[in-house]
Amino acid sequence: MIDALSTIPENLKNKFEVYFYGNGDHKYINFLQMKINQNGLSDSMKLNPYKDDVWKSVPDFDIGLTCSSIEGFGLITVEYMMSGLCPIASNGGATPEIVKHGETGILYEALNIEELKNSILWALENRDAIAKMGLEAARYANKHFTMREHAQNISALYNQILKEKKMDRPIFSIIVPVYKVEKYLGTCLNSITRQTFTNYEVILVDDGSPDDCPKICEEFKKHEARCKVIHQRNKGLSGARNAGLKIARGEYIYFLD
C-alpha cells in the first residue's frame, strides 16, 4: 500500500486520506511510519490503534482496502461491503467469489503495486462510480452474507443430510490446509473428531510446512481411519485446497482453514 501510493503524482497526494487501524509489533509499526514519512505521505496516511467501534467512522470513508495477497473468506471485505464502502481488493484467494469486479468493487492483481496504484487513482477520478459500487456492494453483501442467511443455509444442508440414505461414500470431505500452525493444529483436529456425526473424511494438506505440522498430521492419521494426508511443496492456500479437492470423495466439501 505505502509503496503503491508513494509513486503517485505529488499534486494528487492531498486528494486522499488513508487510515490504518490495528495493533502490532512496535518495531514494525515504527518501520511503517518511517516509510510513510520517507515517501512524503505523512499528511495522507495515518496509523491508528485498534478501535472496537471503528465502524462508527464508516460514513467518513468511501473505500475499504484489502491488500493481503491471499484471503480465505474475506470477513473484513464483507464488512466493508455491508457498510456501503466500495472495496478495492487483491484477487488472491477467495476474494473474487465475494467481489464482482466493476459491479460491487474493484479487484487488482495480488502483489501488483502498479495495479493497486491505478485502481486508487481511478477511484479518485470516478467518485460517482465508486459510490454506486458501494451501494451495490451493500445490497449484495446484506443479501448473501448475513448471519441469518448463513444459518438458514446450514440448517437446510443438515436437513438434507438427515434425509439421505446411507451412502458408500462419505457425505462430507473436510479439507484442512496446513502451513505453520503447529500451535493450533491439534486443537483444530480435536474439534473435528469431537462430534456425533461420523460420515465424513478428513484430508490434511501439508503445504510444505517447515515446523512440526507434517509429524502432527501423520500422528493424527495413525489414530483416525477417516484421515488422509497429502505432503506437497508450498503452493499457498488455493493450491492446498485444490490438492485436497483432487482426492475428495464426499458429496459436500468443507474447507477448514
Beta strands, then each sheet from edge to edge (+ up, - down):
strand 1: 18-21
strand 2: 45-48
strand 3: 63-66
strand 4: 86-90
strand 5: 106-108
strand 6: 172-178
strand 7: 200-207
strand 8: 227-232
strand 9: 252-255
sheet 1: 1+ 2+
sheet 2: 3+ 4+ 5+
sheet 3: 8+ 7+ 6+ 9+
end
